[in-house]
């Protein structure tokens, strides 16, 4: 066994890293590990409320009184009375039955005078005009949905605002909330009824509404594994190429 090990080491030759390959490999490895670390942080951000959402799934529905301390009722089902206002905003990047669409967000004013940002559902791009024309406002109604913490998001302006309603890009709920102004801070509502695990919202007839139980998002974790694997591969190739015998081949 020892003889085979010595023979293998002799076959590799002397370990003599070269300057430029070392600098290049070092740059790639450091960059890949940095991106890996960033994706690990993103994984934590994506799943920040996972435990809270799972615990809240079996808790009873709340009403407007719970809005006084929203951080204690995140992801609880809620029933509110009031009326929708004419203020409508669209968020791009949604998918409805495989088609490109928008998230339809509208301001709801409760009977107690609170103004809340509500995701009313997803709308196919082809159905935009018809769906927006069907939105109600002003008439008393009952809103059922799920309370959610407002995503972090800055002051991005709408990408299209020449015609009403204004349209934002994907993942801009925080920016939409800030742009609307005068809304209850730190929260928004996903309207609709509960869906079974694995069930997707379907248009009824135009808006696709509803929400299912919380599911872990592994997107960033998969990316982190890929970046880490790249760092290992580049490091191994650099080590192999740094032996003198391999440099001569």
matplotlib code that plots the C-alpha trace (Angstrom):
import matplotlib.pyplot as plt

x = [0.0, 2.8, 4.7, 1.6, 1.2, 4.8, 4.5, 1.5, 3.2, 6.2, 4.0, 2.5, 5.9, 6.8, 4.1, 5.0, 2.1, 2.5, 1.7, -1.1, -3.0, -2.9, -4.1, -6.9, -8.0, -7.8, -10.1, -12.7, -12.6, -13.0, -15.7, -17.6, -17.4, -18.6, -21.6, -22.2, -22.3, -24.6, -27.0, -27.0, -28.0, -30.7, -32.0, -32.5, -34.3, -36.6, -37.6, -37.5, -41.2, -41.5, -42.0, -44.3, -46.5, -46.7, -47.7, -50.3, -52.0, -54.0, -54.8, -58.3, -59.3, -58.9, -60.7, -59.9, -59.0, -55.9, -54.5, -53.5, -50.6, -50.0, -46.6, -48.4, -50.9, -48.7, -50.1, -53.4, -56.6, -58.5, -62.0, -62.6, -65.6, -65.3, -64.9, -62.3, -61.1, -60.4, -56.6, -55.3, -51.7, -50.2, -47.1, -45.6, -43.9, -46.9, -48.0, -51.6, -52.1, -48.7, -49.5, -47.8, -49.8, -50.0, -50.7, -53.7, -53.2, -55.9, -56.4, -59.1, -60.6, -61.9, -65.0, -62.7, -61.0, -57.7, -56.4, -54.6, -52.8, -54.6, -53.4, -56.7, -55.3, -53.4, -54.7, -53.6, -52.1, -54.6, -57.4, -56.1, -58.6, -61.6, -60.4, -59.7, -63.0, -64.7, -63.0, -65.5, -64.9, -67.0, -69.6, -69.5, -68.0, -66.3, -62.6, -61.3, -57.6, -54.3, -52.3, -48.7, -45.6, -44.8, -41.7, -38.6, -38.5, -37.5, -38.9, -38.8, -41.0, -43.5, -42.0, -45.2, -47.3, -48.5, -51.8, -53.6, -53.1, -49.3, -47.3, -44.2, -41.7, -41.6, -41.1, -42.0, -44.9, -42.9, -42.4, -46.0, -47.0, -44.7, -45.9, -49.6, -48.9, -51.2, -51.5, -51.2, -47.4, -45.7, -48.5, -50.5, -53.2, -53.4, -57.1, -58.9, -59.6, -57.3, -56.0, -55.1, -51.4, -50.0, -53.2, -52.6, -54.9, -57.1, -59.0, -62.6, -63.4, -60.6, -58.8, -56.8, -57.1, -56.2, -53.2, -51.8, -49.8, -46.2, -43.6, -39.9, -38.2, -35.0, -34.1, -31.2, -29.9, -29.6, -27.6, -25.4, -24.6, -23.7, -21.3, -19.6, -19.2, -17.7, -15.2, -14.2, -13.8, -11.6, -9.5, -9.0, -8.1, -5.6, -4.1, -3.7, -2.2, 0.3, 2.3, 5.3, 4.7, 1.3, 2.7, 4.9, 2.2]
y = [0.0, 2.4, 1.5, 2.4, 5.7, 6.6, 5.6, 7.8, 10.8, 10.3, 10.2, 13.6, 15.2, 18.3, 20.7, 24.0, 26.3, 28.8, 32.5, 33.2, 30.0, 30.5, 34.1, 33.1, 30.1, 32.1, 34.8, 32.2, 30.3, 33.5, 34.8, 31.5, 31.2, 34.8, 34.1, 30.9, 32.8, 35.4, 32.7, 31.2, 34.6, 34.9, 31.4, 32.8, 35.8, 33.8, 31.5, 34.1, 33.6, 29.9, 28.7, 31.5, 30.8, 27.1, 27.7, 30.3, 27.9, 26.1, 29.2, 30.8, 33.7, 37.3, 40.5, 44.2, 44.4, 42.3, 45.0, 47.0, 44.6, 43.0, 41.5, 39.1, 37.8, 37.4, 34.7, 34.5, 34.3, 37.6, 38.9, 42.6, 44.7, 47.9, 48.8, 48.9, 52.3, 53.2, 53.0, 50.0, 49.0, 46.2, 44.0, 42.3, 38.9, 36.8, 33.6, 32.5, 29.0, 29.2, 32.6, 35.9, 38.1, 40.7, 40.8, 43.1, 45.2, 47.5, 49.7, 48.6, 50.9, 49.1, 50.0, 51.4, 53.7, 51.8, 51.7, 48.4, 47.2, 44.0, 41.5, 40.8, 38.0, 37.3, 38.4, 37.2, 39.9, 39.1, 39.7, 42.9, 45.4, 43.2, 42.2, 45.7, 46.9, 44.3, 45.4, 46.8, 49.8, 52.0, 49.3, 47.8, 44.3, 41.7, 40.9, 37.5, 36.7, 36.3, 38.9, 39.1, 41.2, 43.8, 42.7, 44.9, 47.0, 50.5, 53.3, 51.8, 53.9, 52.2, 51.0, 52.1, 55.0, 56.8, 54.9, 53.9, 51.7, 52.0, 48.9, 47.8, 45.0, 41.7, 41.6, 45.3, 45.0, 47.2, 49.9, 49.8, 50.2, 53.2, 54.7, 54.4, 56.3, 56.6, 52.9, 50.8, 50.3, 46.9, 44.7, 43.7, 41.2, 38.3, 38.0, 34.8, 31.5, 28.7, 26.2, 22.6, 21.7, 21.8, 23.4, 26.4, 29.5, 29.3, 32.2, 32.5, 33.8, 36.3, 36.7, 33.8, 34.0, 32.0, 30.9, 27.6, 26.5, 27.8, 25.8, 26.1, 27.9, 26.1, 28.3, 30.1, 26.9, 25.2, 28.1, 28.1, 24.4, 25.1, 27.9, 25.8, 22.9, 25.3, 26.5, 22.8, 21.9, 24.9, 24.3, 20.7, 21.4, 24.0, 21.6, 18.9, 21.2, 22.6, 19.4, 19.6, 16.2, 17.3, 20.6, 18.7, 16.5]
z = [0.0, 0.9, -2.2, -4.3, -2.5, -3.1, -6.8, -7.1, -5.5, -7.7, -10.8, -9.8, -9.5, -7.5, -6.5, -8.2, -8.8, -11.6, -11.1, -13.7, -13.2, -9.5, -9.7, -12.1, -10.1, -6.9, -8.4, -9.5, -6.2, -4.1, -6.3, -6.3, -2.5, -2.1, -4.3, -2.4, 0.9, -0.6, -1.8, 1.7, 3.1, 0.4, 1.5, 5.0, 3.7, 1.4, 4.3, 7.0, 7.9, 7.1, 10.7, 11.6, 8.5, 9.3, 13.0, 12.0, 9.5, 12.2, 14.2, 14.1, 11.9, 13.1, 12.4, 12.3, 16.0, 15.3, 13.0, 16.1, 16.6, 13.1, 13.9, 16.3, 13.7, 10.6, 8.2, 10.1, 8.1, 8.4, 7.7, 7.2, 6.3, 4.3, 0.6, -2.1, -3.3, -7.0, -6.3, -8.4, -9.1, -11.1, -10.4, -13.4, -13.5, -12.3, -14.1, -14.6, -15.9, -17.6, -19.2, -18.5, -16.2, -13.5, -9.8, -9.2, -6.0, -4.8, -1.7, 0.7, 3.4, 6.4, 8.3, 11.0, 8.5, 8.0, 4.4, 3.4, 0.4, -0.9, -3.5, -5.2, -7.4, -10.6, -14.0, -17.5, -19.6, -22.4, -19.9, -18.4, -19.7, -19.1, -15.6, -14.5, -15.7, -13.6, -10.3, -7.8, -5.6, -3.4, -2.5, 1.0, 0.9, 3.0, 2.4, 3.3, 3.0, 4.8, 6.7, 5.5, 6.5, 3.9, 1.9, 2.2, -0.9, -1.6, -3.7, -7.2, -9.5, -11.8, -15.1, -16.9, -15.7, -18.8, -18.6, -15.4, -13.5, -13.1, -13.5, -11.5, -12.2, -10.3, -6.5, -5.9, -3.4, -0.9, -3.6, -4.5, -0.9, -0.5, -3.8, -2.8, 0.5, 3.5, 4.0, 7.2, 7.7, 7.6, 6.3, 3.3, 2.6, 0.1, -0.7, -1.4, 0.3, 1.4, -1.3, -0.7, -0.6, -4.2, -5.6, -7.8, -8.1, -11.2, -12.9, -11.6, -14.2, -14.7, -11.4, -9.9, -6.2, -3.1, -1.1, 0.1, 3.1, 3.4, 1.4, 1.8, -1.1, -2.0, -5.0, -3.3, -1.6, -5.0, -6.4, -3.3, -3.9, -7.5, -6.7, -4.0, -6.4, -8.9, -6.3, -5.5, -9.1, -10.0, -6.8, -7.7, -11.3, -10.2, -7.7, -10.3, -12.9, -10.3, -10.1, -12.3, -14.0, -15.1, -16.5, -18.9, -20.3]

ax = plt.figure().add_subplot(projection="3d")
ax.plot(x, y, z, "-o")
ax.set_aspect("equal")
plt.show()
